Amino acid sequence: MANDTDIRIPLGEDYDESKVRHLEDMDHIRLRPGMYIGKLGNGEKEDDGIYVLLKEIIDNAIDEFTMGFGKTIKVTVEENCASVRDYGRGVPFGSLIDVFSKLNTGAKYDDSVFKKSVGLNGVGAKAANALSEEFYAESFRNGKSFYALFRKGQLIESGERDTSERNGTLVRFTPDPMLFVNYHFRTDLVEVMLKNYSYLKKGLTLTLNGESFKSENGLLDLVNDSLNEEPLYAPIHLSGDDIEVVITHGRSYGENIASFVNGQNTREGGTHLAAFREAVAKCLKEFFKTNYKKDFAPEDIRQGIIGAVSIQIQEPVFESQTKVKLGSPYLWQKEIKNPDGTTTLDKGPTVRSFVNDFVCRQLDDYLHIHKEVVPMLMDKIIDSEAQRKEIQSIQKQSRERNKTTATYNPKLRDCMYHYNEKTPKGKEEMAEKSSIFITEGDSASGTITQARNASYQAVFALKGKPINSVKESAKKVAGNDELNYLISALGIENDSENLRYNNIIVATDADDDGMHIRMLVVSFFLKYHPDIIRRGHLHILQTPLFRVKNKKEVRYCYDQTEKEKAIAELKTGTEITRFKGLGEISDHEFSEFIGENMRIDTVKISDEEDIKGLMEFYMGDNTLDRQVFIRRNLRTEQELDGVDF
């Protein structure tokens, strides 16, 4: 019997030294842009790559202000080009080329220069350079300037000259249209970005195409400016060293809490947001238990909360290069070299304890001083508690009526991701991809079930139209079987933070009934779980309306323009199919539409939007205003098909 040394594994004829490649920094970024900026996109959505590039450049300017240099940052955005001019110290001339072209190069590794910055990895500005068709950087220092011009990450020209410009740095870049296809900068999305920066950096003026943004009251201004309902009490504003929070309550469901780290908008939260939610619930629970003998549940305390939290920490660790979720468990941690050559990891306080200690101490003091707030806050919590218990009672009756248990949901075809008790290799990546399709009817449900990737894609089948959550009472919604099954499938019976899937995808037919069902589902989340929408979990699946094919090729088209282009390019002998419903699409075809190239539209709401007003307009009583709106915007099926009559 052969031992291990006798085993020979075929290496393949083509695998030798010639297949081993080394990529320079800029080449690697261009080859694998997703590793550095997330997705590419065309600029229509706030998380598209061009805004990540712009943010990376602005972050560098923000860090200069944070260190006490320059009180103004000027941003100019055109259709395909953006520029950022700060008035800080200016990049040292001898380092300017390396700072913008060599990974892991920068001054932010030195805490004496940049103590609490956002861009710590020496990557962001290089990514902006590598992924730009043209990238220009110029540093101004004491009457001299040094400039460098790059194209697709490669240095084209550089030089030094005299200048009368104030000290600072100018960066101008044009994203590469070969990577960001048909892109354009949306000034409204850039405006939101700059407003957030102004709230977080009191005293800093940011301009966008000449319009200025400046905040005097920090996060308090952010919350007041974004309120879409009258708060039950004046927002509580607490600030200390490296932390600032705002807390109030409204009558809406769910939670609306913005979170930031070192000026970075962490849309997906992280350790600091989890600590803040815990701290508010803990502090108020102890306050009312000690002073009023009331023992409230955390979920009742947080129901309807509106607020914001911002912290400053050294060397933050984010869960991706796009920096939308904080992963740092500590305020700081450093490797210390010992005399014997070994290293010791020196850790600071945890983010959790830091936030908890501050919020509990400051909020308790505030409530003892501002006693007029207490009865309003207590009434809100009592009301939330009564409502929760009533809803839970109705839901329990519904489950008993249908003889369901927590472990069985007849509407759900789950994915393998949730059957693994232990954490297998790659489960974190699978968690990000985990999705549930909400479908209408057995036909569409069966099609998607057969076409899906069962490793991480689940299917939930609706029967008929869900209840109108806007027009009906909370009691009636709570007793609705379809929505109870959906809530159970999503795992959000008690807290939306327990959401079992990262992506909720509404998949309905592109007809009147399908659109109505889509609106009913979205309305449910808008009213009862708006935080799920705010965190970017709710999407609409786009499926093709047409199939255009000839003997050699098949193309799927999502609108009239794509159809006309396909007909023109495929030329003679084309056969056109108009899909009326998802059930008409074969399993084989559908697998292409829900795979890696799946087209989805993310449902978004801004903090400024009046959610109640939106729901009442679209899903409330059939008002004359809505009838006029529909008549003005409705397209007939003939118009969509491009048929002349």
Secondary structure, DSSP 8 states (H G I E B T S, - for coil): ---GGG------TT-SGGG-----HHHHHHH-THHHHS----SSSTTSHHHHHHHHHHHHHHHHHHTT--SEEEEEE-SS-EEEEE-SS---GGGHHHHTTSTT-SSTT-TTT-SS-S--SS-HHHHHHHTEEEEEEEEEETTEEEEEEEETTEEEEEEEEE----SEEEEEEEE-TTTSTT----HHHHHHHHHHHHHHSTT-EEEETTEEE--SSTHHHHHHHH--S--SS--EEEEETTEEEEEEE-SSSS-EEEEEETTEE-TT-BHHHHHHHHHHHHHHHHHHHHHH-----HHHHHTTEEEEEEE--SS--BSSTT--SB--SBS-EEEEE-TTS-EEEEE--BHHHHHHHHHHHHHHHHHHH-TTHHHHHHHHHHHHHHHHHHHHHHHHHHHHHTT-BTTB-TTEE--GGGT-SS--TTHHHHHHH-EEEEEEHHHHHHHHHHHS-TTTEEEEEE-S----TTTS-HHHHHT-HHHHHHHHHHT-SS-GGG-S-SEEEEE--SSHHHHHHHHHHHHHHHHH-HHHHHTT-EEEE---SEEEE-SS-EEEESSHHHHHHHHHHH-TT-EEEE--SGGGS-HHHHHHHTSTT--EEE----TTS-HHHHHHHHHSS--HHHHHHHHHH---HHHHHT---
